[in-house]
Amino acid sequence: MQSLTVFQSLWAMELRSALTPERSLEENIGLISEAGFDGVSAHWYDRAYVRPLAALLKERGLKAEGQCFPKTIDELKPALENAAEFGVAHLCLQPDVRLRRIEDCLPLLEGWHRLSEEAGIPVFIETHRDRMTTDLFFTLDLMDRLPDLKLLGDLSHFLVGREFAWPVSDENHELMQRVLDSSWAFHGRVASREQVQIEISFPHHRPWVDLFMGWWDYGFRSWRQRAGASDALAFTCELGPKPYAITGRDGEDSTDRWQEALLLKDEIRALWARTAA
């Protein structure tokens, strides 16, 4: 039976507050476990960091999404080695290059795919600003050249990057659906056309929340048709700290991001259940 795995981003657990001290890694893992998440999303290229984290996750029976930011083909290897040793559901690869020609990107994407195949570890290319995939149209062109390119869809970057008019046009919905049809995992935050991360608990932001829930609904249904009968779809709650989070004059978050992560987790699980009906 197909299943859903909901991760919480460890980056999103950072408080960056002048009033509240940062929690320890152990405290964060405890909170995430007790809240019912299935695991965490964390950097996976530094063995000195990954090893103790993996031990904590194993104690709690939690899984991991590993993140990496290679600039070259070979820079993916440390993350793959850690993934082989400590285990991951998949690697999320942010291609940390800013090339202007499709032809210059193809050798990198093909090389990373080759390493992924050789290691037997899924590697998904994240849609993200200030990366190879910063622009929606450029990413669609990459997909045209590499139809089997497996993306990790963080839709917030394309919405704010293209500043879609409201209501979102049918044409733009179709472009996002092309991305969703190639997405094999998701990072979850809600953007508006001006801001990459807005407060999902504010009532006046509900139209943007509903927009993203509709996109994720489409993406979940698309994934169900493409994936194997016993595969797991990963969704990461990634409500990041400032400057992603909107802050007030005092520099503190305008909302409780942890509580919003719990809200997002529950809404995503309810959405997953609806797509199974």
N, C-alpha and C positions, 0 to 999 in steps of 0.2 A: 504494500500500500504506500502511495506517495505521502510524504510528510513535510511539515514546515519546521525549520529550526530558526529560532529567534535569538540573535546575539545582541549584546549591549556593548557599545564601543567603550574601551577603556579611556580613550582620549576624551570622550564625552563625560567621563566621571571626574575630570579635572574641574576644580571649583574656581581657581584664579580669583580668589576673593581676598579683600583686605580685612574682612571681618571673621571669616571662618577658615580655620586651618585645613590644609589638604589631608584627606584620608590616606592611610597606608594602602599599599597594594593588597595586603591581606584583608583589610576592612572592605575595600571595594569588591573583591571577589566574594566575600561573605554576603554583602548586600545583593549583588547580582544573583548569586545562587538562591538566597532566601526569597527573592522576588519572583523566582520561577523562570528566569531566562535559561536558555539552553547552553549558553556559552558567551564568549567574549570575542571582540575584534581587537587585534593588537598588532603592533609592529612585530615582524617575524624574521628579521635579517641579522640581529645581533644575538649570538648564542648566549652571551653573558646575561642578557635580559630574558631571553626565551626560556632558558633552562629552569630558573626558579618559578617563573610564571606557569610553565607547563606542569610543574609539580603541584602547585596550588590548584590548578584546574583538575588534575587527576584526582586529588583528594575529594573534590566536590562532584566528580562525575560530569564535568563541563567540557564542552568542545571549544574549538577556536577557529576563527577566520584569521589568517595571517596576512598582514599588509606589507608591501614592499614597494620601492620607488626607484627601480633601476634606470640608469642612463644608457647602459650598454647591454648587449646580450648576456655577457658573462656576469654582470652584476646581479642577475637573478639567481645565480647558483647558491649563494649562502642561504637565501630564504628557502630554496628547494632542499638543501641539505638539512636545515633545521626542521622543515616540514616532514622529511623522511624519518628523522630521528624522534621527533616529539609529536608528530601527527597534526593534521589540520583537516577541516572540512574542505577547504580550498585556499588558494592564495589570491588575494586581491592585488593586482598590479596596476599602480599608477605610473604610466610611462613618462618619466621625468625628462622629456625632451620637447622642444618647441620647433618642430620642423615645418617648413612652409610647402614642401612638395610631397605629394602622396608617395611618389617613387622612393623617396628617402626613408619613409616610414616602414615600407613593406619588409625590408630585410630584418629590421628589429622585431616586428610582429611575428614574422615567420621563424626567426631564431628563438624567440621566447616560446612559441608554440612547440617547436622541436624539443626544447629542453623539458617542457611540461610533459610531452608524450613519452620521452625517454625515462623520466622520473615516475611516471604514472600518477602525477599529482595535478588536479585541475587548477588551471591558472586563468583567471578572468580579467579582462582589461577594463578598468574603471573609467566611466565617463566623468571627467573632472576638469575644472578650470585650471589654467596655467600648466596644462599637460598636453601631450599629443592630441588628446581628445577634447580639447577646450571648446571647440566650435562644433555645433550640431551638424552643419553642412559638410564640414571637413570629415567628421566621423562617419557620416553617411557615405561619403566618397570612399573612405577606407573600407567600409562594409561592402560596397559594390565590387571592390577589387579582391576582397577576402570574404566571400559569402559565409564561410564557416567561422568567422571571428566571434568568439564568445565574450560578451560584454558583462560587466557588473554595472547595473544601471543605477546611477545616482542622478535622478531626473532634475533635482533642484538646480544643478549647474547649468543645464540647458535652458530651463525656464528663465532664470535670472540673466543668463548670458545673452539670450535672444530677446529678452524683455517682451515676451508675447503680450499682445494687447488682450484686454478682457472685454467680453468673453473670448476664450481661446477659439481660434477659427478651426473649421474642419480641416483645412490644409495643415495647420500646425499639429492638430491631433493625429493626423495620418503620419506625419514625420516622427512624432514621439512613439507611435505604435510600431514603426519600423525598428526603432531602438529597442522597444519592449520585446519584440519578436526575436531579438538576438541576445536578450539579457538572461543570464543563468543564475543570477543572484541580485540582491538589491540592497542599497543603502537608503535608509529612511530618514528624511527630514522634509519639512514643508517650506517651500519658498513662495514669495510673491514675485511679481515682475521686477521689483526694485531691490529686494533683500533675499539673501540666500537662505536665511533661517528665521522664520517668524514663530511667535508663540502659539502653539496649536490649541492651547486651552482658552484663548481669548475668543469670545463669541463672534466678534466681528471678523475674525480670520477664518471662520468656518467655510466660506466659499472656496478658499484656497485648499483647506484640508480636504474638502469633498472632491476637488479637482485631482489631487494626488491619490486619494482613495480610488477614484475611477481609473486612473492610470495603472495603479497597482492591481486592481481587479482585472483589468485587461492583461497585464503582465503575468499574473498568476495563472489565468486561464490558458494563455499562450504557452507558458512553461509546462503545464499539465499535459498538453498535447504533444510536446516535443520530448519530454523527459521519460525515463524508464519507469516501470511500474512500481519499483521500490526505491526510487530516488528521493532525496530530500532537497527542498528549496530553502535557501538561506536568506533571511532578511535581518539586516543590522539596524537597530535603533541608534542613530548617530546625531544626536542633538548636541552639537559641539559647544565648547566654552567660548567666551569672548576672544576675538572679535566676531566669531560666527554668531554668538548669542547677542541679542540686543540688550544694552545696558542703560541704566539711568544716569543721572547727573553724578551719583556717588560711585559710579563704576561697577555697581553690582548688577547681577542678572535681573531682568524685569520679570522673570517668572522662575518657578522651581523646575529646572530641567529634568531632575530625577523623577519627579512626579509626572512630568509630561512623557518621559520615556516609558513609564509604567502604563500610562494611558495609551500611548502608541502601540506598545506591545499587545495590549488587550484588543485594540481595534484591528490590528493586523491579524491576530488569531481568529477573530470573529469573521474577518473578510475571507481568510483561508477556508474556514468552514463553509461559508456561503458558496465559494467556488467549487466545492465538492458536491454540493446539492444538485 
